[in-house]
Amino acid sequence: MTEISQQDQRCGFIAVVGAPNAGKSTLVNALVGTKVSIVSPKVQTTRFRVLGIVMAGTAQIILVDTPGIFAPKKRLERAMVAAAWSGATDADHICLLIDAHRGYDDDARAIVEKLKEAGRKAILVLNKVDLVKRDKLLGLTADLDAEGIFTDVFMISALNGSGVADLMAHLEKLVAPGPWMFPEDQVSDLPQRLLAAEITREKVFLALYQELPYSVHVETESWEEKEDGSARIDQVIYVERDSQKPIVLGKGGKQIKAIGAAARTELEELLERRVHLFIHVKVRDDWSEKRGHYSEIGLDFDA
């Protein structure tokens, strides 16, 4: 990239908010051009705020990928929703992502009402439009536009990339003059140890189809740089009950081997080097009630 003087630089934070499984992380990854946030077909995959950093001309666009917003019941859920609203409150602009296939449901209505109460405008991004017939899509757009808080409307498919470039061009124009907040080659604020743990947690979500993934927490215990340029990464998958441990391990350790192989492959692609990944499974029945766990990933234990 040609060197750009600080006086010509532009920078801004844009929060991507929405109901669980609307496709926020998929969109952020697509805009950044590489994986900075984990994804799965299950709701509530993202547990904490992740920044995705995009360079576009003279602009540095800092995308705030937030947990899905819903009616929380448990402590972890309350902390996740609080993190999402904090990300939206602090951002210069907001993109409200709505699953067009799901429509204007109760979760989406609650978010719109909260934005109204806060006096915030937003960019409406209808996702998964390739799954919706044109007449339904037009009706959905009209219903949402009538709420009076949307400055622009974009119709996209974050998964296949349709419409993403147009949204990116719009975001580039939005950010105001100001110095960049991050080095221009940085794509996320997520430390490598935490990213590695998130990659493994994603593979657990994808491999296990019961409610178990929501009882799982992954920590990177150690990271050793080897002389040959490779990395040894030791991780622990924590579950809440003894009965859950055999599910993660699988018969003869088959499940944990598959999870580890998938995580290692993706980590090697992201880190562009060989990875030696060692995963253990332990029972910690109160991990979701540990204050230290929340502070480690930037969540408010008392939310």
C-alpha positions as CSV (number, residue, x, y, z in Angstrom):
1,M,0.0,0.0,0.0
2,T,1.3,3.5,-0.9
3,E,2.2,5.4,2.2
4,I,-0.6,7.8,3.2
5,S,0.1,10.8,5.4
6,Q,-1.8,11.0,8.7
7,Q,-3.6,14.2,7.6
8,D,-5.2,12.2,4.8
9,Q,-6.2,9.2,6.9
10,R,-9.8,8.4,7.8
11,C,-11.0,6.0,10.5
12,G,-14.2,4.9,12.1
13,F,-15.9,2.1,14.2
14,I,-18.9,0.4,12.6
15,A,-20.9,-2.0,14.8
16,V,-22.5,-5.0,13.2
17,V,-25.5,-6.0,15.3
18,G,-28.4,-8.3,14.9
19,A,-30.3,-11.3,16.3
20,P,-28.5,-14.6,16.8
21,N,-27.5,-16.4,13.6
22,A,-28.3,-13.5,11.4
23,G,-24.8,-13.9,9.8
24,K,-22.9,-11.1,11.5
25,S,-19.6,-13.0,11.8
26,T,-19.9,-14.3,8.2
27,L,-20.3,-10.7,7.0
28,V,-17.4,-9.4,9.1
29,N,-15.2,-12.1,7.7
30,A,-16.3,-11.4,4.2
31,L,-15.6,-7.6,4.6
32,V,-12.2,-8.2,6.2
33,G,-11.3,-10.8,3.6
34,T,-10.1,-13.4,6.1
35,K,-11.4,-15.2,9.2
36,V,-11.4,-13.1,12.3
37,S,-14.6,-14.5,13.9
38,I,-15.8,-18.0,14.2
39,V,-19.1,-19.1,12.6
40,S,-21.5,-22.1,12.9
41,P,-25.1,-22.8,12.0
42,K,-25.9,-22.7,15.7
43,V,-27.2,-19.5,17.4
44,Q,-25.1,-17.6,19.9
45,T,-21.8,-18.8,18.5
46,T,-20.1,-15.5,19.0
47,R,-19.6,-14.8,22.8
48,F,-17.7,-11.6,22.8
49,R,-16.9,-8.5,20.8
50,V,-14.3,-9.0,18.0
51,L,-12.8,-6.2,15.9
52,G,-12.3,-6.8,12.2
53,I,-10.0,-4.2,10.6
54,V,-10.3,-3.3,6.9
55,M,-8.2,-1.0,4.8
56,A,-10.0,0.7,2.0
57,G,-8.1,3.5,0.2
58,T,-7.3,6.2,2.8
59,A,-9.9,4.7,5.3
60,Q,-9.4,2.2,8.1
61,I,-12.8,0.7,8.9
62,I,-13.0,-1.0,12.2
63,L,-15.9,-3.5,12.2
64,V,-17.2,-4.5,15.6
65,D,-18.6,-8.0,15.4
66,T,-21.0,-8.4,18.3
67,P,-22.8,-11.4,20.0
68,G,-26.4,-11.9,18.9
69,I,-29.0,-9.9,20.7
70,F,-31.8,-11.8,22.3
71,A,-33.7,-12.1,25.6
72,P,-31.0,-13.5,27.9
73,K,-31.6,-15.8,30.9
74,K,-28.3,-17.1,32.1
75,R,-25.3,-15.0,33.3
76,L,-23.2,-15.8,30.2
77,E,-26.1,-14.8,27.9
78,R,-26.6,-11.5,29.8
79,A,-22.9,-10.7,29.5
80,M,-23.0,-11.5,25.8
81,V,-26.0,-9.2,25.1
82,A,-24.4,-6.5,27.2
83,A,-21.3,-6.7,25.1
84,A,-23.3,-6.4,21.9
85,W,-25.1,-3.3,23.1
86,S,-21.8,-1.8,24.4
87,G,-20.3,-2.3,20.9
88,A,-23.2,-0.6,19.3
89,T,-23.2,2.3,21.8
90,D,-19.5,3.0,21.3
91,A,-19.5,2.8,17.5
92,D,-19.6,5.7,15.1
93,H,-22.1,3.9,12.9
94,I,-24.4,0.8,13.2
95,C,-25.3,-1.9,10.7
96,L,-28.4,-3.8,11.7
97,L,-28.2,-7.2,10.0
98,I,-31.5,-9.0,9.6
99,D,-31.9,-12.5,8.3
100,A,-34.3,-11.9,5.4
101,H,-35.4,-15.5,5.4
102,R,-36.4,-15.3,9.0
103,G,-38.1,-11.9,8.5
104,Y,-39.0,-9.2,10.9
105,D,-39.3,-11.4,14.0
106,D,-39.5,-10.5,17.7
107,D,-35.7,-10.4,18.2
108,A,-35.3,-8.0,15.3
109,R,-38.2,-5.8,16.5
110,A,-36.7,-5.6,20.0
111,I,-33.4,-4.4,18.6
112,V,-35.2,-1.8,16.4
113,E,-37.1,-0.5,19.5
114,K,-33.9,-0.3,21.5
115,L,-32.2,1.7,18.7
116,K,-35.2,4.0,18.7
117,E,-35.0,4.6,22.4
118,A,-31.3,5.4,22.1
119,G,-32.0,7.8,19.2
120,R,-29.6,5.9,16.9
121,K,-29.9,5.6,13.2
122,A,-28.6,2.5,11.4
123,I,-27.8,1.0,8.1
124,L,-30.2,-1.8,7.3
125,V,-28.5,-4.9,5.9
126,L,-30.8,-7.7,4.8
127,N,-28.8,-10.9,4.6
128,K,-29.6,-14.3,3.0
129,V,-31.7,-12.5,0.3
130,D,-30.9,-15.4,-2.1
131,L,-33.3,-17.5,0.0
132,V,-36.3,-15.1,-0.3
133,K,-38.7,-14.5,-3.1
134,R,-38.7,-10.9,-4.5
135,D,-42.3,-10.0,-3.3
136,K,-41.6,-11.1,0.3
137,L,-38.3,-9.2,0.2
138,L,-39.9,-6.0,-0.9
139,G,-42.6,-6.3,1.8
140,L,-40.0,-6.9,4.4
141,T,-38.0,-3.9,3.3
142,A,-41.1,-1.7,3.4
143,D,-42.0,-2.8,6.9
144,L,-38.5,-2.1,8.2
145,D,-38.2,1.2,6.3
146,A,-41.4,2.4,8.0
147,E,-39.6,2.3,11.4
148,G,-37.9,5.5,10.4
149,I,-34.4,4.7,11.8
150,F,-32.6,3.4,8.6
151,T,-30.4,5.7,6.5
152,D,-29.7,3.1,3.8
153,V,-30.7,-0.4,2.8
154,F,-28.4,-3.1,1.4
155,M,-29.5,-6.5,0.3
156,I,-26.7,-9.1,0.5
157,S,-25.7,-12.7,0.9
158,A,-22.7,-12.7,3.3
159,L,-22.1,-16.4,2.5
160,N,-21.7,-16.1,-1.3
161,G,-20.5,-12.4,-1.3
162,S,-23.4,-11.0,-3.2
163,G,-23.8,-7.3,-2.5
164,V,-20.9,-7.2,0.0
165,A,-18.7,-5.0,-2.2
166,D,-21.5,-2.4,-2.5
167,L,-21.9,-2.3,1.3
168,M,-18.1,-2.0,1.7
169,A,-18.0,1.0,-0.7
170,H,-20.7,2.7,1.4
171,L,-18.9,2.1,4.7
172,E,-15.7,3.5,3.2
173,K,-17.5,6.8,2.5
174,L,-18.9,7.0,6.0
175,V,-15.8,7.1,8.1
176,A,-14.5,10.5,9.1
177,P,-11.1,12.1,8.9
178,G,-8.8,10.8,11.7
179,P,-5.7,8.8,12.3
180,W,-5.7,5.0,11.9
181,M,-6.1,3.1,15.2
182,F,-4.2,0.0,14.1
183,P,-1.2,-0.9,11.9
184,E,-2.4,-1.3,8.3
185,D,-1.5,-5.0,8.1
186,Q,-3.5,-5.9,11.2
187,V,-6.9,-7.6,10.6
188,S,-8.1,-8.1,14.1
189,D,-7.5,-7.2,17.8
190,L,-7.9,-10.8,18.9
191,P,-4.7,-12.2,20.5
192,Q,-3.5,-15.4,18.7
193,R,-4.0,-17.5,21.9
194,L,-7.7,-16.5,22.0
195,L,-8.2,-16.9,18.3
196,A,-6.7,-20.4,18.5
197,A,-9.2,-21.3,21.3
198,E,-12.1,-19.8,19.3
199,I,-11.1,-21.9,16.3
200,T,-11.2,-25.1,18.4
201,R,-14.6,-24.0,19.9
202,E,-16.0,-23.5,16.4
203,K,-15.0,-27.1,15.5
204,V,-16.7,-28.3,18.7
205,F,-19.9,-26.5,17.6
206,L,-19.7,-28.0,14.2
207,A,-19.0,-31.5,15.4
208,L,-21.6,-31.8,18.1
209,Y,-25.2,-31.3,17.4
210,Q,-26.8,-31.5,20.9
211,E,-27.0,-28.6,23.3
212,L,-23.5,-29.6,24.5
213,P,-21.6,-26.8,22.7
214,Y,-23.2,-24.2,24.9
215,S,-21.7,-26.0,27.9
216,V,-18.2,-25.9,26.4
217,H,-15.4,-23.4,27.0
218,V,-11.9,-23.7,25.3
219,E,-8.7,-22.2,26.7
220,T,-5.2,-22.1,25.2
221,E,-3.0,-23.1,28.1
222,S,0.4,-22.7,26.5
223,W,1.9,-21.6,23.2
224,E,5.5,-22.6,22.4
225,E,7.4,-21.3,19.4
226,K,9.7,-24.1,18.1
227,E,13.1,-23.6,16.5
228,D,11.8,-24.9,13.1
229,G,9.2,-22.1,12.9
230,S,6.3,-24.3,14.0
231,A,4.2,-23.7,17.1
232,R,3.1,-26.1,19.8
233,I,-0.3,-25.2,21.2
234,D,-1.8,-26.9,24.2
235,Q,-5.5,-26.4,24.8
236,V,-8.2,-27.6,27.2
237,I,-11.9,-28.1,26.4
238,Y,-13.9,-27.6,29.6
239,V,-17.3,-29.1,30.0
240,E,-19.7,-28.7,32.9
241,R,-20.6,-32.3,33.7
242,D,-18.8,-35.7,33.8
243,S,-21.4,-37.2,31.4
244,Q,-20.4,-34.6,28.8
245,K,-16.7,-35.6,28.6
246,P,-17.3,-38.9,26.7
247,I,-19.4,-37.0,24.1
248,V,-16.5,-34.7,23.3
249,L,-13.9,-37.6,23.3
250,G,-16.1,-39.9,21.2
251,K,-15.6,-43.7,21.0
252,G,-11.9,-44.5,21.2
253,G,-11.1,-40.8,21.2
254,K,-12.4,-40.5,17.6
255,Q,-14.4,-37.3,18.1
256,I,-11.7,-35.3,19.8
257,K,-9.2,-36.4,17.2
258,A,-11.5,-35.1,14.4
259,I,-12.0,-31.8,16.3
260,G,-8.3,-31.4,16.8
261,A,-7.5,-32.3,13.1
262,A,-10.0,-29.7,11.8
263,A,-8.7,-27.0,14.2
264,R,-5.1,-27.7,13.4
265,T,-5.7,-27.5,9.6
266,E,-7.4,-24.1,9.9
267,L,-4.8,-22.8,12.3
268,E,-2.0,-23.8,9.9
269,E,-3.8,-21.9,7.1
270,L,-4.3,-18.8,9.2
271,L,-0.8,-18.8,10.8
272,E,0.8,-20.0,7.6
273,R,3.0,-22.5,9.4
274,R,3.0,-25.9,10.9
275,V,1.0,-26.3,14.2
276,H,1.3,-29.1,16.8
277,L,-2.0,-29.0,18.5
278,F,-2.7,-30.9,21.8
279,I,-6.2,-30.9,23.2
280,H,-7.4,-32.3,26.6
281,V,-10.9,-32.4,27.9
282,K,-11.6,-31.5,31.6
283,V,-14.7,-31.1,33.7
284,R,-15.2,-27.7,35.3
285,D,-18.8,-27.5,36.4
286,D,-18.7,-23.8,37.2
287,W,-16.7,-22.3,34.4
288,S,-19.7,-20.2,33.3
289,E,-19.8,-18.7,36.8
290,K,-16.0,-17.8,37.0
291,R,-15.3,-14.1,37.0
292,G,-11.8,-14.7,35.6
293,H,-13.3,-16.4,32.5
294,Y,-15.4,-13.3,31.7
295,S,-12.6,-10.8,32.1
296,E,-10.3,-13.0,29.9
297,I,-12.7,-12.5,26.9
298,G,-13.8,-9.0,27.7
299,L,-17.3,-9.7,29.1
300,D,-18.9,-8.0,32.2
301,F,-19.4,-10.7,34.8
302,D,-22.0,-8.4,36.6
303,A,-24.0,-7.6,33.5
